[in-house]
């Protein structure tokens, strides 16, 4: 995989406000009074006019809590992912890929400002029980900080990471190609959060401060009524946070009631620990509804690799899983396939998965000489998560009369400006390839499948699960039915 980026953003609106509370002059005066005190850092413009993300990078937030691991909370994030995956039933979609960690980042900011029933519903979606707000954010911030740490604390040691096995290779003298030296191994993981608020909205300074200190969220006042400039500002932030991979998350169609946009981005770039054999990539058949059914197939660029890889196989269920480790030896893409896979079987597998089950499968993997055929992919998707959130029991958040986001507002505005979420959108751009060839002439080594102890041919629908192993947190999860995107 070269790069994967994701952006999720929630648009928060205000319902009709009683006439006596609609007093711009009073609100403006309030903000002027506040301006004499130190204000939370905001996104600043550099000399080139670009947005600075120095206050939104989670690589160096103001630390209120140290980096820590949390098995219960990481399992909650994984189970949230599996629950959202179960609700994906669009039969025409090429892939359902999303970032549980990025969704969690927005949930954390919503939880920071939610109260009453809305808070309980948001927390209930994570199935954590009745956790006090202060304790929850201490744990969530510590876990997030550990995720982006240079050396993460580990929940457990995976036995297979310390093992090795023999890879048998066979040279084919007829296959001689010009290939180039492999690029240096890289891994980059960045999470950025931002809060854009309507000018003169009496925002709670404590909410802004904690959002920055706990989750590295920057805050900036904008004018949503000036759609053109605000759209440009938000999209610039997104483009910068994702290294230009996602350039637009909004087309500027803000309603007059829009008061806030909460945005979170995740940028992940990594090379494989062992790269796919560059010139073994060939156009091969992919069967979107399974090869055993004799259905139509289309050609995809299929990569090949034979290597000592973590492998899991369960004869009773017919499930196979292979791990493709990244060069940091901390992050792994797990590929899951049922026997004679099809769209229906993948959907059924998604209904069965749980964090406990998958963690057990990963812990039980053993290294084997494994041949993997896996398609190149360039996937992009945009999803409205409101339907999934409602099915998880998060309902009042989207109701103008019932939503309780009073924690985002100053005491003077509580219960006077009814904030609610009108949209919660999620955008993913994911690229998978062999990574790395340019240069001298060499003899390409081709590896025969017959030398392998295990084999996974991803020429049918499959699941991917990109996990940060030390924290057990899923960076990406979802089903692929058409690798062409």
C-alpha positions as CSV (number, residue, x, y, z in Angstrom):
1,X,0.0,0.0,0.0
2,X,1.3,3.4,-0.8
3,X,-1.2,5.8,0.6
4,X,-4.6,5.7,2.3
5,X,-6.4,8.8,3.4
6,X,-9.8,9.4,4.9
7,X,-11.8,12.4,5.9
8,X,-15.0,12.4,8.0
9,X,-16.9,15.5,8.8
10,X,-20.1,16.3,10.7
11,X,-22.1,19.4,9.9
12,X,-23.9,20.8,12.9
13,X,-26.9,23.1,12.4
14,X,-29.1,25.2,14.6
15,X,-32.9,24.8,14.6
16,X,-35.1,27.8,14.6
17,X,-34.3,30.0,17.6
18,X,-36.9,32.0,19.6
19,X,-36.8,35.7,18.6
20,X,-35.5,36.9,22.0
21,X,-32.4,34.8,21.6
22,X,-31.5,36.0,18.1
23,X,-29.5,39.0,19.1
24,X,-26.4,39.4,17.0
25,X,-25.3,42.5,18.8
26,X,-25.5,40.8,22.2
27,X,-23.5,37.8,20.8
28,X,-20.9,40.1,19.2
29,X,-20.5,42.0,22.5
30,X,-20.0,38.8,24.3
31,X,-17.3,37.8,21.9
32,X,-15.6,41.1,22.3
33,X,-15.6,40.6,26.1
34,X,-14.0,37.2,25.6
35,X,-11.4,38.6,23.3
36,X,-9.5,40.2,26.2
37,X,-8.6,36.7,27.5
38,X,-6.3,34.2,25.9
39,X,-8.1,32.3,23.1
40,X,-7.5,28.7,22.0
41,X,-5.2,28.4,19.0
42,X,-6.8,28.6,15.6
43,X,-5.7,27.5,12.2
44,X,-3.4,30.3,11.1
45,X,-2.5,31.3,7.6
46,X,1.1,31.1,6.6
47,X,2.9,33.7,4.5
48,X,1.9,31.8,1.4
49,X,-1.8,31.9,2.4
50,X,-1.9,28.1,3.1
51,X,-3.5,26.9,6.2
52,X,-1.2,25.8,9.0
53,X,-2.0,22.5,10.7
54,X,0.4,22.9,13.5
55,X,-2.3,22.9,16.1
56,X,-4.3,20.0,14.6
57,X,-1.5,17.4,14.2
58,X,-1.9,14.7,16.8
59,X,1.7,13.9,16.6
60,X,2.3,16.7,19.1
61,X,-0.8,17.9,21.0
62,X,-0.7,19.5,24.4
63,X,-0.5,16.4,26.6
64,X,-3.2,16.2,29.3
65,X,-2.8,12.4,29.5
66,X,0.1,10.2,28.7
67,X,0.1,7.6,25.9
68,X,-1.6,4.5,27.1
69,X,-3.3,1.3,25.8
70,X,-6.9,0.3,26.5
71,X,-8.0,-3.2,25.4
72,X,-11.7,-2.5,26.2
73,X,-11.8,0.7,24.2
74,X,-9.8,-0.7,21.2
75,X,-12.2,-3.6,21.1
76,X,-15.1,-1.1,21.2
77,X,-13.7,0.7,18.1
78,X,-13.3,-2.6,16.3
79,X,-16.8,-3.8,17.2
80,X,-18.1,-0.4,16.0
81,X,-16.4,-1.0,12.7
82,X,-18.0,-4.5,12.4
83,X,-21.4,-3.1,13.3
84,X,-21.2,-0.4,10.6
85,X,-20.0,-3.1,8.2
86,X,-23.1,-5.1,8.9
87,X,-25.3,-2.2,8.0
88,X,-23.7,-1.9,4.5
89,X,-26.1,-3.4,2.2
90,X,-25.7,-1.4,-1.0
91,X,-25.7,-4.3,-3.6
92,X,-24.1,-2.1,-6.3
93,X,-21.1,-0.8,-4.4
94,X,-17.6,-1.7,-5.6
95,X,-16.2,-1.5,-2.1
96,X,-17.3,-0.6,1.4
97,X,-14.0,0.7,2.9
98,X,-14.0,3.1,5.9
99,X,-11.7,4.1,8.8
100,X,-12.9,3.2,12.2
101,X,-10.2,5.3,13.9
102,X,-11.3,8.4,11.9
103,X,-15.0,7.8,12.8
104,X,-13.9,7.4,16.4
105,X,-12.1,10.8,16.3
106,X,-15.3,12.6,15.3
107,X,-17.3,10.6,17.9
108,X,-14.8,11.8,20.6
109,X,-15.3,15.4,19.7
110,X,-19.1,14.9,19.7
111,X,-18.9,13.2,23.0
112,X,-16.9,16.1,24.4
113,X,-19.8,18.5,23.7
114,X,-22.8,16.1,24.2
115,X,-24.9,15.9,27.3
116,X,-27.9,13.9,28.6
117,X,-29.6,11.5,26.2
118,X,-27.4,12.4,23.3
119,X,-24.2,11.6,25.3
120,X,-25.7,8.3,26.5
121,X,-26.6,7.3,22.9
122,X,-23.1,8.1,21.6
123,X,-21.5,6.2,24.4
124,X,-24.0,3.4,24.0
125,X,-22.9,2.8,20.4
126,X,-19.5,1.8,21.8
127,X,-21.1,-0.6,24.3
128,X,-18.8,0.6,27.1
129,X,-21.5,0.9,29.8
130,X,-21.9,4.0,31.9
131,X,-18.4,5.6,31.7
132,X,-18.1,9.0,33.3
133,X,-17.1,11.7,30.7
134,X,-13.8,12.6,32.3
135,X,-12.7,9.0,32.5
136,X,-13.7,8.3,28.9
137,X,-11.8,11.2,27.5
138,X,-8.7,10.4,29.5
139,X,-8.7,6.8,28.1
140,X,-9.6,7.8,24.5
141,X,-6.9,10.6,24.4
142,X,-4.3,8.3,25.9
143,X,-5.1,5.6,23.4
144,X,-5.0,8.0,20.4
145,X,-1.7,9.4,21.6
146,X,-0.3,5.9,21.8
147,X,-1.5,5.1,18.3
148,X,0.6,8.0,16.7
149,X,3.6,7.6,19.1
150,X,7.0,6.8,17.5
151,X,7.2,3.7,19.7
152,X,3.8,2.5,20.8
153,X,3.1,0.6,24.0
154,X,2.0,-2.9,23.1
155,X,-1.2,-4.7,24.3
156,X,0.3,-8.0,23.6
157,X,3.2,-9.7,21.8
158,X,2.1,-11.7,18.7
159,X,4.1,-14.9,18.7
160,X,4.3,-15.1,14.9
161,X,6.2,-11.8,14.6
162,X,9.2,-13.5,16.1
163,X,9.1,-16.6,13.8
164,X,10.4,-17.2,10.4
165,X,10.2,-19.9,7.7
166,X,12.0,-21.0,4.5
167,X,10.9,-19.5,1.2
168,X,11.8,-21.7,-1.8
169,X,12.5,-19.6,-4.9
170,X,12.9,-20.7,-8.5
171,X,14.6,-18.6,-11.1
172,X,13.2,-18.4,-14.6
173,X,16.0,-17.4,-17.0
174,X,13.6,-16.4,-19.6
175,X,12.0,-13.7,-17.5
176,X,14.6,-10.9,-17.5
177,X,13.3,-7.3,-17.1
178,X,14.6,-3.9,-16.3
179,X,13.7,-3.2,-12.7
180,X,14.8,-0.4,-10.4
181,X,16.1,-0.4,-6.9
182,X,13.4,-0.5,-4.2
183,X,12.6,2.8,-2.6
184,X,13.4,3.2,1.0
185,X,10.9,1.8,3.5
186,X,8.5,4.4,4.8
187,X,5.6,4.6,7.2
188,X,3.6,7.7,8.0
189,X,0.5,7.9,10.1
190,X,-1.2,11.3,10.8
191,X,-4.5,12.2,12.3
192,X,-5.8,15.8,12.2
193,X,-9.0,17.2,13.7
194,X,-10.5,20.6,13.1
195,X,-13.6,22.5,14.3
196,X,-15.0,25.3,12.1
197,X,-17.6,27.4,13.9
198,X,-20.0,30.1,12.7
199,X,-18.7,33.6,13.6
200,X,-20.4,35.0,16.6
201,X,-21.6,31.6,17.8
202,X,-21.1,31.7,21.6
203,X,-18.8,28.7,21.7
204,X,-17.8,27.2,25.1
205,X,-14.1,28.1,25.6
206,X,-13.6,25.0,27.7
207,X,-14.9,22.7,24.9
208,X,-12.5,24.4,22.4
209,X,-9.6,24.1,24.8
210,X,-10.2,20.4,25.7
211,X,-10.7,19.5,22.0
212,X,-7.3,20.9,21.3
213,X,-5.5,19.5,24.4
214,X,-7.0,16.1,24.3
215,X,-7.4,15.5,20.5
216,X,-5.2,18.1,18.9
217,X,-8.3,19.8,17.3
218,X,-7.8,23.3,15.9
219,X,-10.7,25.8,15.9
220,X,-11.5,28.5,13.4
221,X,-14.4,30.9,13.1
222,X,-15.9,31.1,9.6
223,X,-19.0,32.5,7.9
224,X,-21.1,29.7,6.5
225,X,-23.3,32.3,4.8
226,X,-20.3,33.1,2.6
227,X,-20.3,29.6,1.1
228,X,-17.6,30.2,-1.4
229,X,-14.8,31.3,0.9
230,X,-15.8,28.9,3.7
231,X,-15.8,26.0,1.3
232,X,-12.4,27.0,0.0
233,X,-11.1,27.2,3.6
234,X,-12.3,23.8,4.7
235,X,-11.2,22.1,1.5
236,X,-7.7,23.7,1.9
237,X,-7.5,22.2,5.3
238,X,-8.6,18.8,4.0
239,X,-6.1,18.9,1.1
240,X,-3.2,19.9,3.4
241,X,-4.1,17.3,6.1
242,X,-4.3,14.5,3.4
243,X,-1.2,15.6,1.4
244,X,-3.5,16.5,-1.5
245,X,-5.0,13.0,-1.8
246,X,-8.5,14.4,-1.0
247,X,-9.0,17.9,-2.2
248,X,-12.7,18.4,-1.6
249,X,-15.2,17.2,1.0
250,X,-17.8,19.9,0.6
251,X,-19.2,21.7,-2.4
252,X,-20.3,24.7,-0.3
253,X,-24.0,23.9,-0.1
254,X,-24.3,24.9,3.6
255,X,-27.8,25.6,4.9
256,X,-28.4,29.0,6.5
257,X,-28.7,27.1,9.9
258,X,-25.2,25.6,9.7
259,X,-23.2,26.6,12.8
260,X,-20.3,24.2,12.9
261,X,-18.3,21.6,10.9
262,X,-16.3,19.0,12.7
263,X,-13.7,17.4,10.5
264,X,-11.2,14.6,11.0
265,X,-8.6,13.2,8.6
266,X,-6.4,10.2,8.7
267,X,-3.3,10.0,6.4
268,X,-1.5,6.6,6.2
269,X,1.4,5.9,3.9
270,X,3.5,2.7,4.2
271,X,5.5,0.2,2.2
272,X,5.2,-3.5,2.6
273,X,7.8,-5.3,4.7
274,X,8.3,-7.5,1.6
275,X,7.1,-6.0,-1.6
276,X,5.2,-7.9,-4.3
277,X,7.3,-9.2,-7.1
278,X,7.0,-6.2,-9.5
279,X,7.1,-8.0,-12.8
280,X,4.9,-10.9,-11.7
281,X,1.9,-8.6,-11.9
282,X,-0.4,-9.8,-14.7
283,X,-4.0,-9.1,-15.9
284,X,-6.0,-11.9,-14.4
285,X,-9.7,-12.7,-13.9
286,X,-11.6,-11.4,-11.0
287,X,-15.0,-13.0,-10.2
288,X,-17.3,-10.5,-8.4
289,X,-19.7,-13.2,-7.4
290,X,-17.4,-16.1,-7.1
291,X,-15.5,-18.3,-9.5
292,X,-17.4,-21.5,-8.5
293,X,-20.7,-20.0,-9.8
294,X,-19.4,-19.6,-13.3
295,X,-20.4,-16.0,-13.4
296,X,-18.9,-13.2,-15.4
297,X,-15.4,-12.1,-14.7
298,X,-13.3,-9.0,-15.6
299,X,-9.6,-8.4,-15.8
300,X,-7.6,-6.8,-13.0
301,X,-3.9,-6.2,-12.4
302,X,-3.1,-9.1,-10.0
303,X,0.1,-8.8,-8.0
304,X,1.9,-11.9,-6.7
305,X,4.1,-12.6,-3.7
306,X,5.5,-15.8,-2.1
307,X,6.9,-15.0,1.3
308,X,7.0,-16.2,4.9
309,X,3.7,-14.6,6.0
310,X,1.3,-15.0,9.0
311,X,-1.5,-17.3,7.9
312,X,-4.8,-18.6,9.4
313,X,-7.1,-21.3,8.1
314,X,-10.3,-22.7,9.7
315,X,-11.5,-25.9,7.9
316,X,-14.9,-25.9,9.6
317,X,-15.8,-22.4,8.4
318,X,-13.7,-22.4,5.3
319,X,-12.2,-19.0,6.2
320,X,-8.6,-18.1,5.2
321,X,-6.7,-15.1,6.4
322,X,-3.3,-13.9,5.5
323,X,-1.3,-11.0,7.0
324,X,0.6,-8.6,4.8
325,X,2.9,-6.7,7.3
326,X,4.1,-3.2,6.6
327,X,7.7,-2.1,7.0
328,X,7.2,-0.7,10.5
329,X,6.5,-4.2,11.8
330,X,3.6,-2.7,13.7
331,X,0.9,-2.3,11.1
332,X,-0.6,-5.2,9.1
333,X,-3.2,-5.6,6.4
334,X,-5.2,-8.8,7.1
335,X,-7.1,-10.2,4.1
336,X,-10.0,-12.5,4.9
337,X,-11.8,-14.8,2.4
338,X,-14.4,-17.5,2.9
339,X,-14.2,-20.6,0.7
340,X,-15.7,-20.0,-2.7
341,X,-16.2,-16.4,-1.8
342,X,-19.0,-14.3,-3.2
343,X,-20.8,-11.0,-2.3
344,X,-23.4,-12.9,-0.2
345,X,-20.7,-14.9,1.7
346,X,-18.7,-11.7,2.5
347,X,-21.9,-10.0,3.8
348,X,-22.6,-13.1,5.9
349,X,-19.0,-13.1,7.2
350,X,-19.3,-9.4,8.2
351,X,-22.4,-10.3,10.3
352,X,-20.3,-12.8,12.3
353,X,-17.2,-10.9,13.0
354,X,-16.3,-9.5,16.5
355,X,-13.2,-7.9,18.0
356,X,-12.8,-10.8,20.3
357,X,-13.0,-13.3,17.4
358,X,-10.7,-11.5,15.1
359,X,-8.1,-10.8,17.8
360,X,-8.1,-14.5,18.6
361,X,-7.6,-15.4,14.9
362,X,-4.7,-12.9,14.6
363,X,-3.1,-14.2,17.7
364,X,-3.5,-17.8,16.4
365,X,-1.7,-17.1,13.1
366,X,1.4,-19.0,12.2
367,X,4.1,-18.0,9.7
368,X,4.1,-20.2,6.6
369,X,5.6,-20.0,3.2
370,X,2.6,-18.5,1.5
371,X,1.8,-17.5,-2.1
372,X,-0.6,-14.5,-2.4
373,X,-2.3,-13.2,-5.5
374,X,-3.8,-9.8,-4.7
375,X,-5.2,-7.1,-7.0
376,X,-3.8,-3.6,-7.3
377,X,-6.5,-1.2,-6.0
378,X,-7.3,2.5,-6.3
379,X,-10.5,2.9,-4.3
380,X,-12.4,6.0,-3.5
381,X,-15.7,6.3,-1.7
382,X,-18.0,8.8,0.0
383,X,-20.6,7.7,2.5
384,X,-23.2,9.4,4.7
385,X,-23.0,7.6,8.1
386,X,-26.3,8.9,9.4
387,X,-28.2,5.7,8.6
388,X,-25.5,3.5,10.3
389,X,-25.4,5.8,13.4
390,X,-29.2,5.6,13.7
391,X,-29.1,1.8,13.6
392,X,-26.5,1.9,16.4
393,X,-29.0,3.8,18.5
394,X,-27.6,7.4,17.9
395,X,-30.9,9.2,17.1
396,X,-31.3,12.4,19.1
397,X,-28.1,13.7,17.6
398,X,-29.9,14.2,14.3
399,X,-33.1,15.6,15.8
400,X,-33.4,19.4,16.1
401,X,-35.8,19.2,19.0
402,X,-34.0,16.4,21.0
403,X,-30.3,16.8,20.3
404,X,-28.3,18.0,23.3
405,X,-24.9,19.5,22.3
406,X,-25.0,22.1,25.0
407,X,-21.5,21.3,26.1
408,X,-20.3,23.1,22.9
409,X,-22.0,26.3,23.9
410,X,-21.2,29.0,26.4
411,X,-23.4,29.0,29.5
412,X,-25.3,32.1,28.2
413,X,-26.4,30.2,25.1
414,X,-27.2,26.8,26.6
415,X,-30.8,25.6,25.8
416,X,-31.2,28.7,23.6
417,X,-29.3,27.6,20.4
418,X,-30.5,24.0,19.7
419,X,-27.6,22.4,17.9
420,X,-28.0,19.1,16.0
421,X,-26.1,17.2,13.3
422,X,-27.5,17.4,9.8
423,X,-24.8,15.4,8.0
424,X,-22.0,13.1,9.0
425,X,-20.0,12.2,5.9
426,X,-17.0,9.9,5.4
427,X,-14.6,10.0,2.5
428,X,-11.9,7.4,1.8
429,X,-9.1,7.2,-0.8
430,X,-7.1,4.0,-0.6
431,X,-4.3,2.8,-2.9
432,X,-2.6,-0.6,-2.9
433,X,0.3,-1.6,-5.2
434,X,3.6,-3.4,-5.3
435,X,5.6,-0.3,-4.5
436,X,8.9,0.4,-5.9
437,X,11.0,-0.3,-9.0
438,X,13.4,1.8,-11.0
439,X,16.9,1.2,-12.3
440,X,19.3,-1.6,-13.3
441,X,18.8,-4.8,-15.2
442,X,18.4,-7.9,-13.1
443,X,16.9,-11.4,-13.4
444,X,13.4,-11.4,-12.0
445,X,12.8,-14.3,-9.7
446,X,9.4,-16.0,-10.1
447,X,8.1,-18.2,-7.4
448,X,6.1,-21.3,-8.0
449,X,3.0,-21.8,-6.0
450,X,3.9,-25.5,-5.6
451,X,6.7,-24.5,-3.2
452,X,4.2,-22.9,-0.8
453,X,2.6,-24.3,2.3
454,X,-0.4,-22.0,2.0
455,X,-2.1,-20.1,-0.8
456,X,-4.6,-17.2,-1.0
457,X,-5.9,-16.1,-4.4
458,X,-7.9,-12.9,-4.0
459,X,-9.7,-13.3,-7.3
460,X,-13.1,-13.1,-5.5
461,X,-14.7,-10.7,-3.0
462,X,-12.7,-10.3,0.2
463,X,-12.4,-8.3,3.4
464,X,-9.4,-6.1,4.4
465,X,-8.6,-5.1,7.9
466,X,-5.6,-2.8,8.4
467,X,-4.7,-3.0,12.0
468,X,-2.1,-1.2,14.2
469,X,-1.1,-4.3,16.1
470,X,0.4,-2.7,19.3
471,X,-3.0,-1.0,20.0
472,X,-5.3,-3.4,18.1
473,X,-6.9,-0.4,16.5
474,X,-8.3,-0.8,13.0
475,X,-7.2,2.0,10.6
476,X,-9.2,0.6,7.7
477,X,-11.9,-2.0,7.4
478,X,-14.3,-3.1,4.7
479,X,-15.3,-5.3,1.8
480,X,-14.0,-5.3,-1.7
481,X,-16.3,-6.6,-4.5
482,X,-14.6,-4.8,-7.4
483,X,-10.9,-3.8,-7.1
484,X,-11.2,-1.4,-10.0
485,X,-13.2,1.0,-7.8
